[in-house]
Amino acid sequence: MSDPIAGNMPSAELARRAYHIRKHALRMGAVQGQGYVGQALGVADVLAVAYFRALTYRPNEPEWEGRDRFLLSIGHYAIALYAALIEAEIIPFEERDTYGSDDSRLPMSGMASYTPGMEISGGSLGQGLGIAVGMALGLKRKGSDRFVYNLLSDGELGEGSTWEAALSAPHWKLDNLIALVDFNNQQADGPSQEVLSAPDLQAKFDAFGWFAQRVDGNDIEAVIAAFDAARDLKDAKPRIIIFDTLMGKGVPFLEQREKTHFIRVDEEEWDLALKAVDDGWAARGGVVNADI
């Protein structure tokens, strides 16, 4: 069985995957009439590069020992990860419409016990990076060359447990750990930088002993370059990429809407949002897929 690491998948194909991920997320949001679709739209480009260029995995064998691990620390982003797992064929396409329903494998907050490809259960923020450190250390001690990726949020950077983990990772020389921060500057109590300012995060992580990068998370080429640099680094240190993203990316009226960490989408707006994503893709010369 081949290992589907996408390798040199071109940016145009990765952009198409991100387009699909956005549509999957909106379709699931429409099922329940709610969901953290703002985050899903914003982080879609990062997830597309992660699953179709960076990660090694087997879609039909999600617990394969030779896989890279992708940890979702931010449980409320589950709709975003489900969209990527559907596009990667780890979750069957036909389950998309069960999102948030009774007995669904796609609960509204991510739970590892239910969902193929969901490595940990997210909930109270600030736990993911610590789990990732332990997992990366465990893989090293087993002689594995697999990577552990941990997607966390800018809001989690206000949690003390995150910084304890950030100190321990360089101590153990965890060059198999790649942290990914979705920095959309929004959290429950307001803009992240107003709740607890964190100036020059890249320099801060550099000072902690990490290889740190900060890029535009909605620029596919920049995201590709950052992932490649993190994977290819030869230094024995953990790596972190801080992605500046725009909540609601791809749906202009949601991009501009007043928001905190939750974007309200009214009943009549779901179809408008899907059309906006299609129109944006068509304007870039892409072929609209009405079946997604």
Residue pairs with C-beta under 8 A, 6 or more apart in sequence:
1 58
1 61
3 56
3 57
3 58
3 66
4 56
4 57
4 58
4 59
5 53
5 54
5 55
5 56
6 51
6 52
6 53
6 54
7 53
8 53
9 52
9 53
11 220
11 221
11 224
13 52
14 45
14 48
14 49
14 52
14 53
14 220
14 224
15 45
15 48
15 220
15 284
15 286
16 281
16 286
17 48
17 51
17 52
17 87
18 44
18 45
18 47
18 48
18 220
19 44
19 250
19 277
19 281
19 286
19 289
20 83
20 87
20 289
20 292
21 40
21 44
21 47
21 48
21 80
21 83
21 84
21 87
22 40
22 41
22 44
22 83
22 249
22 250
22 277
23 274
23 277
23 278
23 289
23 292
24 82
24 83
24 86
24 87
24 96
24 292
25 35
25 37
25 40
25 41
25 44
25 79
25 80
25 82
25 83
26 37
26 40
26 41
26 251
26 270
26 273
26 274
26 277
27 96
27 97
27 274
27 292
28 35
28 79
28 82
28 83
28 96
28 97
28 99
28 100
28 106
29 35
29 37
29 40
29 79
29 99
29 265
29 270
30 270
30 271
30 274
31 97
31 98
31 99
31 100
31 101
32 99
32 100
32 108
33 265
33 267
33 270
34 265
35 79
35 99
35 100
35 108
36 76
36 77
36 78
36 79
36 80
36 261
36 262
37 79
37 248
37 254
37 263
37 265
37 273
38 184
38 186
38 247
38 248
38 254
38 259
38 261
38 262
38 263
39 74
39 76
39 77
39 79
39 80
39 182
39 184
39 247
39 261
40 77
40 79
40 80
40 83
41 247
41 248
41 249
41 250
41 251
41 254
42 182
42 184
42 217
42 218
42 245
42 246
42 247
42 248
42 249
43 77
43 80
43 151
43 182
43 217
43 243
43 245
44 80
44 83
44 84
44 249
44 250
45 217
45 218
45 219
45 220
45 223
45 245
45 249
46 151
46 180
46 182
46 217
46 223
46 243
46 245
47 80
47 81
47 83
47 84
48 84
48 87
48 220
49 220
49 223
49 224
49 227
50 70
50 84
50 149
50 180
50 227
51 57
51 70
51 84
51 85
51 87
51 88
52 88
53 224
53 227
53 228
54 68
54 147
54 149
54 227
54 231
55 67
55 68
55 70
55 147
55 149
56 66
56 67
56 68
56 146
57 64
57 67
57 68
57 88
57 90
57 117
58 64
58 66
58 67
59 88
59 89
59 90
62 90
62 116
62 117
65 144
66 144
66 146
67 146
68 146
68 147
68 148
68 149
69 119
69 132
69 135
69 139
69 146
69 147
69 148
69 149
70 81
70 117
70 119
70 149
70 151
71 119
71 120
71 128
71 131
71 132
71 135
71 148
71 149
71 150
71 151
72 78
72 81
72 110
72 118
72 119
72 120
72 122
72 128
72 151
73 120
73 122
73 125
73 126
73 127
73 128
73 129
73 131
73 132
73 150
73 151
73 152
73 153
73 156
74 122
74 125
74 128
74 151
74 152
74 153
74 156
74 182
75 109
75 110
75 111
75 121
75 122
75 123
76 109
76 122
76 261
77 110
77 122
77 151
77 153
77 182
78 106
78 107
78 108
78 109
78 110
78 115
78 118
78 122
79 99
79 108
81 110
81 117
81 118
81 151
82 91
82 96
82 99
82 106
82 115
85 91
85 115
85 116
85 117
85 118
86 92
86 93
86 95
86 96
88 117
90 116
90 117
91 105
91 106
91 115
91 116
91 117
95 104
95 105
95 106
96 106
98 104
98 105
98 106
99 106
99 108
100 106
100 107
100 108
104 114
105 114
105 115
105 116
106 114
106 115
107 114
107 115
109 122
109 123
110 118
110 120
110 121
110 122
111 118
111 121
112 118
112 119
112 120
112 121
113 121
120 127
120 128
120 131
122 128
125 152
125 153
125 155
125 156
125 159
126 156
126 159
126 160
126 161
126 162
127 161
128 150
128 151
128 152
128 156
129 150
129 152
129 156
129 161
129 162
129 165
129 166
129 169
129 179
130 161
130 162
130 164
130 165
131 150
132 148
132 149
132 150
132 165
132 177
132 179
133 165
133 168
133 169
133 172
133 174
133 177
135 148
136 148
136 169
136 172
136 174
136 176
136 177
136 238
137 172
137 174
139 146
139 148
139 176
140 172
140 174
140 176
144 176
145 176
146 176
147 176
147 177
147 178
147 231
148 176
148 177
148 178
149 178
149 179
149 180
150 177
150 178
150 179
150 180
151 180
151 182
152 162
152 179
152 180
152 181
152 182
153 181
153 182
153 183
153 184
153 187
154 181
154 182
154 183
154 184
154 185
154 186
154 187
154 192
154 198
155 187
155 188
155 192
155 195
155 261
156 162
156 181
157 181
157 192
157 196
157 198
157 201
158 192
158 195
158 196
158 198
166 205
166 208
166 210
167 208
169 177
169 209
169 210
169 238
170 208
170 209
170 210
170 237
170 238
171 209
173 236
173 237
174 237
174 238
175 233
175 235
175 236
175 237
175 238
175 239
177 238
177 239
178 227
178 230
178 231
178 238
178 239
178 240
178 241
179 210
179 238
179 239
179 240
179 241
180 240
180 241
180 243
181 201
181 240
181 241
181 242
181 243
182 217
182 243
182 245
183 192
183 201
183 217
183 242
183 243
183 244
183 245
184 192
184 244
184 245
184 246
184 247
185 191
185 192
185 193
186 192
186 247
186 259
186 260
186 261
187 195
187 260
187 261
188 260
188 261
189 195
189 260
190 260
192 198
198 204
201 212
201 214
201 242
202 212
202 213
202 214
202 242
203 212
205 212
205 240
205 242
206 212
209 237
209 238
210 237
210 238
210 239
210 240
211 230
211 233
211 235
211 237
211 238
211 239
211 240
212 239
212 240
212 241
212 242
213 226
213 229
213 230
213 239
213 240
213 241
213 242
214 241
214 242
214 243
214 244
215 222
215 223
215 225
215 226
215 241
215 242
215 243
215 244
216 222
216 223
216 243
216 244
217 223
217 243
217 244
217 245
218 245
218 246
218 249
223 243
226 241
226 243
227 241
230 239
230 241
233 239
246 255
247 254
247 255
247 259
247 263
248 254
248 255
248 256
248 257
248 259
248 263
249 255
250 276
250 277
250 280
251 273
251 276
251 277
252 276
253 269
253 272
253 273
253 276
254 263
254 265
254 273
257 263
257 264
265 273
278 288
278 290
281 288
282 288
